[in-house]
Structures are given as structure tokens and as C-alpha cells.
Amino acid sequence: MTWVDDERARRENQWTHLLAGGGPKAVAPALVRELGIYGGAQGVWVDKDATASPHSPTGVAVGLLHTGRSYADELSDEGVLYHYPATRRPEARDANETAAMRAAAELRLPVFVITHSPEARGKRDIYRGFIEGVDDRAALVLVLFDAEPPTELVEPPADDEPFEMFDRSPRKQRLVKDRPRQQTFKFLVLKMYGPSCAMCRISAVPVLDGIHIVDKEESGSDDPRNGLVLCATHHRALDARLVAIDPELALRYPEGGLTATELGITVADLSHLPSKPHPGALQWRWERWVERNPAYV
């Protein structure tokens, strides 16, 4: 067996003992520490003594603390978008912990996400999953609570890959799947377009949304080419039809409506994006906007 096999077995043993101790929900912090799932005092628990290796001399991430104070909406029962550490500690500490998360992703080792239990004061809820995506530009990792490690890390599709504008699965099945996909969709949209609002360039990730161009209510797919990154304000403005995107990526406004300045929009078009949405998705949404604004026919 290799060191990675041994470490994977060690982590599976930790999970087995956590379940035997009454977990994974409402677990006493003492048990979490006793099992070595989390050591406290930092967001990313590495346990360097147990996980340092030639592949990762500073160690491999074991536990990720998610308090929900800064990024409450990015955790579900299916996964979490976890932000790189950005603290006031010496710079090398944050860099080493980020490298430890990358190492866990590369080695396909399970990690534990530790949260404060909403149902038992002072207790912890523990999730087991794998880091399935890494985005240095957005300073994020995608952790999905899957039972099996991924065969490869998730990446946005290439432009020449087939594009499905609509999710063709039955509506009932879509409703079940929509919520679990939210972390993966947002992760891929951020990685494809960059971590800033396409309309105002604000780059505060906690206020950015991964939006669907063809709406989920209209069976829009979760292909990131059917998406954009918008801040919460401009997401609402787009949904309210106060602004539209034409097929040439220009921003348009209804006659007699609010202006770009009044909406806080700072660009005339979306040509600045490093990647572009799929033309078919843009055309679909534009046609529905024109139905209500015939002056643009």
C-alpha cells in the first residue's frame, strides 16, 4: 500500500468511529478532536504530523471549519463552496493551508466539513466529502459530499463541447436535482467568467450569484455557458427586466425605464468577459425580453 492508501484508510476509520460515536450530526467537539477530524484554532485543519509527505511537505487538509458567519448560503446537504483562508496571520500560514486543500484534491482524499449544529447548542455537524474543484482566481474549492472520490476535478466545458440549453429530465426529477446542483453551478460559473459582477465589476464573492440565462423555471440547464456572474442587485435587475443582454452582448434598457447610472451598471456591454455565454441562451432570453419591449424588434 502507498502512503495515500494508508491515509485514505485512516480517514475512513475516523468516519467509521464518528458514526459509531453517534455522529455525524450533533457531535460533541471533544469527540471530533479525539478522532483527529479537527484540531481547532484555524479554518483548515491539516494535522501535519499525520499528513506530511513528500507530495505535500506541509501536510494535507483533513478538516474544514464552516461557521456560516461569512458564507452562510454556500453550504447545503450536498456540498459547500469553501473559501481559501485569508487571515491576519503570517502569509505563509494561509498559503500552506491553501496548498493543503489542493493536495487533498489532487490525491482524492476525503475531507471533513465541520459546522455548528443548528439543533444542538455547542455540538457539531460533520460532513464527509471530496474536494472536486479548485479555483485560484475566485479563491474557492468545491467540496461535494459524495461517497466516492471523483475521477477528475470539475472544469467548465470547452467552447466546442455540445451545449444543452434545456434540462430534458422530467419536471419532478428536475425539482429534486436543482437544489443539490447549486454549489457546482456557481463554482463553474465563477471559474468560467471570473469572480466579479458582469455588470458592475464588484468582486466581493459573498454577494455574487451564479445566474441562469435560460431560467430554471423554464428548464434551463446547469451548463455554465447558460450562466453569468452577477451581484445580487443586478441579478434582481435582470430578473425584473430592468436591463437585458442582447445577442451581441450589449446591455439594453426599456424605454422610460431606469438608466444604467440609476441601476449602478458601469459597463455598456459584456465584451470584457474572459469567456462568453452560449449564443443560443442569450438569444432565447433576448427574444422573451423583446416580447415586452417591441421597440427593439
C-alpha positions in Angstrom: 0.0 0.0 0.0 1.1 3.6 -0.7 1.1 6.4 1.8 -2.1 7.7 0.1 -3.8 4.4 0.6 -2.9 4.4 4.2 -4.1 7.9 4.7 -7.4 7.2 2.9 -7.9 4.2 5.2 -7.1 6.3 8.2 -9.8 8.8 7.3 -12.3 6.2 6.6 -11.6 4.8 10.0 -12.1 8.2 11.5 -15.5 8.4 9.8 -16.5 4.9 11.0 -15.6 5.8 14.6 -17.5 9.1 14.3 -20.7 7.2 13.2 -20.2 4.7 16.0 -20.0 7.6 18.4 -23.4 8.9 17.4 -22.4 11.1 14.5 -22.4 12.7 12.1 -24.9 15.2 13.5 -24.8 16.9 16.9 -21.4 15.5 17.8 -19.5 16.7 20.9 -16.4 18.8 20.0 -14.3 16.6 22.2 -15.0 13.5 20.1 -14.2 15.4 16.9 -10.8 16.4 18.4 -10.2 12.9 19.8 -10.7 11.3 16.4 -8.3 13.8 14.8 -11.0 15.1 12.5 -10.4 18.7 13.6 -7.8 20.3 15.9 -9.2 23.8 16.3 -7.7 27.2 16.2 -7.9 27.5 12.3 -10.3 27.1 9.5 -8.3 24.4 7.7 -7.1 21.5 9.9 -4.1 19.9 8.4 -2.7 17.7 11.2 0.8 18.0 9.7 2.3 15.2 12.0 -0.1 12.7 10.4 -0.3 14.0 6.8 3.1 15.5 5.8 4.6 13.5 2.9 7.0 14.0 0.0 4.0 15.0 -2.1 2.9 17.7 0.4 5.6 18.5 2.9 3.3 21.0 4.8 0.5 18.4 5.1 -2.9 17.6 3.5 -6.2 19.1 4.6 -8.2 16.9 6.9 -11.0 19.1 8.3 -12.6 22.4 7.1 -14.4 24.5 9.6 -17.5 26.2 8.2 -19.1 28.6 10.7 -21.6 30.1 8.4 -21.0 33.6 9.6 -19.5 34.9 6.4 -20.8 32.5 3.8 -24.0 31.0 5.2 -25.7 30.4 1.9 -22.9 28.3 0.4 -23.5 25.1 2.4 -26.2 22.5 1.7 -26.6 18.8 2.5 -24.9 18.2 -0.9 -21.8 20.3 -0.7 -20.1 23.5 0.2 -18.1 26.3 -1.6 -15.2 26.8 0.7 -13.1 29.9 0.6 -9.3 30.0 0.8 -8.1 31.2 4.2 -7.4 35.0 4.2 -6.4 35.9 7.7 -4.1 38.3 9.5 -1.7 35.5 10.4 1.7 35.3 8.7 1.2 34.9 5.0 2.8 31.5 4.8 0.1 30.0 7.1 -2.7 30.9 4.7 -0.6 29.7 1.7 0.2 26.4 3.4 -3.4 25.7 4.3 -4.5 26.5 0.7 -1.8 24.2 -0.6 -3.1 21.5 1.8 -6.6 21.8 0.3 -5.1 21.5 -3.2 -3.2 18.4 -2.1 -6.4 16.8 -0.8 -8.0 17.4 -4.2 -5.1 16.1 -6.2 -4.8 12.9 -4.0 -8.5 12.4 -4.0 -8.5 12.1 -0.2 -11.7 12.6 1.7 -12.1 15.7 3.9 -14.4 16.5 6.8 -16.5 19.7 6.9 -17.3 20.8 10.5 -20.2 23.1 11.2 -22.0 24.3 14.3 -25.1 22.2 14.8 -28.3 24.2 14.4 -30.2 21.7 16.5 -27.9 21.2 19.5 -26.1 24.1 21.1 -22.4 23.6 21.5 -22.4 20.5 19.2 -21.0 20.0 15.7 -22.4 18.5 12.5 -19.8 16.7 10.4 -19.9 16.1 6.6 -17.6 13.8 4.7 -16.8 14.6 1.1 -14.1 15.3 -1.6 -12.7 18.5 -3.0 -13.9 18.2 -6.5 -12.9 21.6 -7.9 -10.2 24.2 -7.3 -10.4 27.9 -8.5 -7.4 30.1 -7.6 -9.0 33.1 -9.3 -12.1 33.0 -7.1 -10.1 31.6 -4.2 -12.6 28.7 -3.7 -12.7 25.0 -3.5 -15.8 22.9 -4.3 -16.5 20.2 -1.8 -19.2 17.7 -2.6 -20.4 15.2 -0.1 -20.1 12.2 -2.4 -19.4 8.7 -1.2 -16.7 8.1 -3.9 -13.8 10.2 -5.0 -14.1 12.0 -8.3 -12.2 10.6 -11.3 -11.2 14.2 -12.3 -11.8 17.7 -10.9 -14.7 19.6 -12.4 -13.9 22.3 -15.0 -16.1 24.5 -17.3 -16.7 22.9 -20.7 -14.7 23.9 -23.7 -16.5 26.1 -26.3 -16.7 23.2 -28.8 -18.3 20.8 -26.4 -22.0 20.1 -27.1 -24.3 22.6 -25.4 -27.6 21.6 -23.9 -29.7 24.7 -23.3 -32.5 22.8 -21.5 -32.6 20.1 -18.8 -34.7 17.4 -20.5 -35.3 15.3 -17.4 -38.9 15.2 -16.1 -40.0 18.2 -14.1 -40.3 16.2 -10.8 -36.8 14.9 -11.2 -35.5 18.4 -12.0 -37.0 19.8 -8.8 -35.2 17.1 -6.8 -31.9 17.8 -8.5 -32.0 21.6 -8.8 -31.0 22.4 -5.2 -28.1 19.9 -5.0 -26.5 21.3 -8.1 -26.4 24.9 -6.8 -22.8 24.8 -5.5 -21.4 23.1 -8.6 -23.2 25.5 -10.9 -22.0 28.6 -9.0 -18.4 27.2 -8.8 -18.3 26.5 -12.6 -19.8 29.9 -13.5 -17.3 31.7 -11.2 -14.4 29.8 -12.7 -15.6 30.4 -16.3 -16.4 34.1 -16.1 -14.3 35.2 -13.1 -15.3 36.3 -9.6 -16.8 39.7 -10.4 -20.2 41.0 -11.4 -20.5 41.2 -15.2 -22.4 44.5 -15.0 -20.6 46.4 -12.3 -17.3 44.5 -11.8 -17.8 44.3 -8.0 -15.6 41.4 -6.9 -16.9 40.5 -3.4 -17.7 36.8 -3.8 -20.2 36.7 -0.9 -22.6 39.0 -2.8 -22.1 37.3 -6.2 -24.7 34.9 -7.7 -24.3 32.3 -10.4 -27.4 33.1 -12.5 -29.1 31.1 -15.2 -29.7 32.9 -18.6 -32.4 30.4 -19.5 -34.2 30.3 -16.2 -34.5 27.1 -14.1 -38.3 27.7 -14.1 -38.1 27.3 -17.9 -36.0 24.1 -17.6 -32.7 25.9 -18.2 -29.7 23.6 -17.9 -26.8 23.8 -15.4 -24.2 24.1 -18.2 -22.2 27.2 -17.1 -22.5 28.6 -20.7 -26.1 29.1 -19.6 -24.9 31.2 -16.8 -23.4 34.5 -15.7 -21.9 36.0 -12.6 -24.0 39.0 -11.3 -24.1 40.7 -7.9 -27.3 40.4 -6.0 -28.5 43.9 -7.2 -28.0 43.2 -10.9 -29.3 39.7 -10.6 -32.6 41.2 -9.4 -32.5 43.9 -12.1 -32.1 41.3 -14.8 -35.0 39.2 -13.4 -37.1 42.4 -13.1 -36.4 43.1 -16.8 -34.9 46.5 -15.9 -31.9 45.5 -18.1 -31.4 43.0 -20.8 -28.5 41.5 -22.7 -28.8 41.3 -26.5 -27.2 38.6 -28.6 -24.2 40.8 -29.3 -23.6 41.2 -25.5 -24.8 44.9 -25.4 -26.9 45.9 -22.4 -30.3 47.3 -23.2 -32.9 49.2 -21.2 -36.7 49.6 -21.7 -37.9 52.9 -22.9 -38.8 55.1 -20.0 -37.1 52.8 -17.5 -34.2 53.3 -15.2 -30.8 54.2 -16.8 -27.5 52.4 -16.4 -26.4 55.0 -14.0 -29.5 54.7 -11.9 -29.0 51.0 -11.7 -25.3 51.2 -10.9 -24.3 49.5 -14.1 -20.8 50.5 -15.1 -20.3 48.8 -18.5 -22.0 49.2 -21.8 -21.7 45.5 -22.8 -20.2 42.2 -21.7 -17.4 42.0 -24.2 -14.9 42.3 -21.3 -15.8 38.8 -20.0 -12.9 36.2 -20.4 -15.5 33.7 -21.6 -18.8 34.3 -23.3 -22.2 32.8 -22.6 -23.6 30.5 -25.3 -25.3 32.5 -28.1 -28.4 30.2 -28.0 -29.0 31.0 -24.4 -28.6 34.8 -25.0 -30.9 34.6 -28.0 -33.6 32.8 -26.0 -33.6 35.3 -23.2 -33.4 38.3 -25.6 -36.5 37.1 -27.6 -38.6 37.0 -24.4 -37.4 40.5 -23.4 -38.3 41.9 -26.8 -41.8 40.5 -26.5 -42.3 43.0 -23.7 -40.3 45.7 -25.4 -41.4 45.7 -29.1 -39.4 48.9 -29.8 -36.4 46.6 -30.1 -37.9 44.4 -32.8 
